[in-house]
Amino acid sequence: MYIEKNMYVMDSFEFEYGRVLEDVEVEYHTFGDPKYDEDGFITNAVLFFSTFRGIYSFLRQSQQYIVDNSTVMDDFYFIVVRSLGTSESCSPSSTGLNYNFPRYTFRDIINFKRQFLAEKFKIKKILGLVGEGIGGYQVLTWACEFPDDMDFIFLINTAAKVSGYRFIISKTLEAIIDSTEDYYTDGYSASKSKSMIAINTLLFAHSSSKKTFDKMDNDEILAIFEDFNDVCFFRDIYDFKFRNDCDMEYDVVDKLPNIKAKSLFVGTNNNYFHSELDMVPFRELVPDSIVLIQEDEKEDYNFEENDYSLIGNQVIDFLTQFIK
């Protein structure tokens, strides 16, 4: 599948608290073919919101099953917009503002993408939002704050707020960053690199299967971790700090009844998101929602493929109703 990668520059972007940045870069990808109505508006746009570590994705694995068992993917025009705060778009590191970057919220992240879509694409209404993991935070914020913007949302392994276990992890990450002695200095430093290695180690430990590790010897675990650390080596401490601060304030529980879009939630075995605690409650909290829990005896972790067939046909049926 061909994925088109592009860069767009918005003249300016205003944060909710009033600060304005100019010449704001936005990286975006598209794949598929757009369909248009009689007025020239794109009608089949689906926005995708990835996990924190996009390379390890249950949703990514599911794509092949959907392609093999339906043609539904051919009917959507997928757009991936790199979020505010990420190095590929406007962020502390890409702007060079580092610790002076504006503090932002999830509403800012959503307004950033809404403004980009309005400027770059002729889209009156988004067909759907698809998200996984922390990408789901953006989907739920968007659907709660602007419920008329989309027809459907589809989420895998996410939550309506950062609390409990996830909040403690974020506070630990915050403590690691706060202990970086030269955080408020410009340029490279060994201490900043060491802080990011510590952060990567913690994220690796808490997002991977503990049962799987019990079956491995230490050399195997070390090899997997080194691969993971190589992928995350160039993650910027300032980009991470501002996003972690944003995550800790995430809570849309009270706004979930605002959602008008048809909603599908899928929960699987996952260490960071708990199906019973995080996904099942959406049945009651989101109007007209479907919640599927994959009851799979096979351990779900990042280093083997999952059996998507258990819920794949139900997902295909859900998506098929939105083909135009």
N, C-alpha and C positions, 0 to 999 in steps of 0.2 A: 504494500500500500504506500503510495507516494505521499510524503508529508512535506508541505511547503513551509519553509521557515523564513520569516520576514521581520523587519524592524520598522517601527512607526514612531514618529516624534509628535507628541501633542504640544501645542504652544505653551500650555500651562496646566497645572492641576492645583486646586485649592483643597487643603485639608479641612476637616470639620471645624477645627478650632481657629481657622482663618489664615494660617501660613500658606503661602503660594510658592511653588517651584515652577521654574520656566524651562522650556525645551526638555520635556519629560519623555524619555525613551520607553518604548513598550515593545518587547519581543512577543511574537505570536506565531503559531503554527496553524495550518489548515490542511484538512484532507477530506476527500469526497467532492461531490459536485453540488453546487447550490441550485435550489429551485426558486422560481420567482412567481409572484402573483401578478395580476394584470397591471398593477401600479409600479412594478419593478422592485418590490420588497422581497428579500430572502425569506422563505417560509419554512425551511427545514434545518435551521441552525441549531446545533447542539453543542453546548460548552462543556468541556471536560476539565475537571479539577483533580489533580493527582495527589497521591500520598506524599508524605514528607520525603520518602525515599522512593521516587517514582519507579525505579528499576525493580523493586520488589512489590508486586501488585497482584492481588487476587483478581481484580478487574481486568488487568492486562492478560492474565492467563485465560480468563473467560472469553476474551475476544475471539480466539480461534474456534471455540465451541460454537459461538453464535454464527461465525462465518461459515462453518462446516454444515450447520443445520438450518440456515435461513439466509435470506437475502436482505434482511432488515438493515444491515450496516450500509448497504448501497444506497439507501434512501435518505441518509442523513448527511449534512454538511458539518463536519466537526471543526470547532475552533478551540484552540488552547491558547489562552492569554497568560503570559507570565505575570505573576502577581506583583503588585506594589510591595516593595521590600525584598524582592529576590534579585540576585545579582544580574540576571538577564534583562531585567527591566529597571525601573527607577528604584534605587535602594541606597542605603548608607555607603556601600562600597562603590557602586557604579557612579554615583554623583561626587564621590570624594568627600562628602560631608561627614562620614563616619559617625562619631558620637554626637555630632550636631544635627543629625538628620531629624526631621519632624517626627514626633511621636504619633503613631497612627493606630486606628481601630479597625475592626472588621467592616464597619460601615465605610471607612475610607478605602479599604481594599475593594469593596463592591462598587463604590462610586467611581473608582479608578477604571474598573473594567466597563462599567456602564458608559462612562464618557468615551472611552476608546471605541466601543462598539458603535456609539452614535456618530462619532467622527469618521471612522474608517469604513464601516459596513452599513448598507441600507437594510436595516432590520427593524421592523415595527414591533415585533414580538418574538422572543426566543422560543423555539419549540421545546427545548428541554435542557436541564442541567444534570450532569452526571459527575458524581464525586465519590472519593474513597478516602478513608482515614481523616486526616486533618483537612484534606480537600473538601470533605463534607461540611466542615465548619462554614466555609464560604457559601456552599450551596444552601444550607439552612438559613444563614443570615440573609442571603439574597431573597429566598422564598418568603421569609418572615417580614422583611422590611419593604419589599416591592412585590407583593403577591400576584399582581396582575401581569408581571413581566414574562411568565413562562407557562407552558401547558403541563409539563411534567417534571418531576425530579426523581432521580434514581441514585440511591446511595448504598455503599457497602462499608461495613465496619466503621462507624463513626459515633458521635455522641452529641447531645444537645448542650453540653457545658463541660468545662474543664474543672473537675473537682476530684476530691478523694485522691486515689492513686496517681492520676495524671497531674493533679495540682502539686503533689509532693515532688514528683519528678521535675516539673518546671521550676519549682523553688530551689531544688538542688542544682539545676543548670544555672539559675540566677546566681546562686552562691559561688559557683565556680567562676563565673564571669566577674563577679564583684571582687574576687580574690586576685584578679589579674592586676598586678601592681602598676603597670604602665598602660592601662586601658585608655586613659585620657592623653595619650601621646600619639603622634602620627607615625605612619610607617610600620615596617615589619619589626617584630621582636620575638625572641625565643619564648618569652612567657605567654604571649598571645597564642603561639603555635601549641604550646604545651596545654593551655586551657582548652583549645579546640580538640586536641587528642583526648583529653579527659572527657569532654562532652560527647565525642563520637563513641568512646568506650561505653559510657552510660547509656546512650541511645541504643547501641548494639545489644547490650545486655538486656534491656527492657523491651525490645521489639522483636526478639528472636525466641524460639521455643526452648524452654528450659528442659523439657522432656527430650528434645533432640540432642541438646548438649550432653545429657546424661549417657547417651549412647556413643558419644565420641571420646577419643582420647584428647589430651591437651594439645598435641601437635596439630590435630585436625581442626580444633576450635581456633587455634592461633592462625592457621592458614586462612580460614574463612574471615576472621576479624581483620587480618591484614588486607584482604581484598576489599572489605567494606571500608576500611580506613583510607585506602587508595582512592576510592570513589568520592569520599567525603573530605579529602585532604585540603582542597582549596575552598572549602566553605569558610565564609568570612565571619569573624567574631561579631562585628557590628550588625551585619545582616541578621545573624542568629539572635543577638541580644534583643533587637527591636521586635522581631517576630515572637520571641518567647514572652516578652512583656505583653504583646497583643493577645497571645493565646491565653494567658492567665486571666484575662478579663472576659473571655468568651462565655456567654450564657444566654441562650435563646429560649429556655424552657417556657417562660411565661408568654412568649410570642408565637409559639408553635401553632396555636389555634388560628392565627392569621393566615396560614398557608391555604391557598386555593388550588394549587396545582395537584394533579393526580400524583400520588407518591408511592414509590416502591423502595422498601428497605430490605437489605440482605445482610444477615449476620452469619459469620463463620467462626471457627475456632481462632481466636486471636488474643495475644497476651496483653495488648495495650487497650483494646476495646472488648468489652464483655457482652456477649449476645443477650443474656438475660437481663443484665443491669442497664445496658445502653440502648439496645435495639428493640427489644420487646415493648418497652414503654411507648414507643412511637405509635403503636396500635391505638392507644387511648388518647395520645396527645396531639396527633396530626389527623385532621378530618379526612375521611375517605382514603385511608392509607392501607397498603398491603405490607406486611412484614413476614419475610421468609427467613427461617433459621436453618442453616445447613447442618443436619445431624449426621456428621461423618465421623466414623471411628478412626479414620486415618488422620494422623497428626498433621495439622496445618502449620507449616513453617516456611521460611523463605527459600529453602534449598531443595525443595522437590515440588512437582506439579500437583495441584489440587484436582479433585474430581468435580468438575463444574456441572456435570450432567445431572446431578441431584436436584439442582434448581434452575438449570439452564433453559429448559423449555418454558418454564413459567416466566422467566425474564423475557424470552423471545415473544411470548404472547402479550406481555405488557407493552413492549416497545412497538409491536406491530400495529396496535390501535392508533398510533400517532403518525403513521405513514400517510402522506398527503400526495 
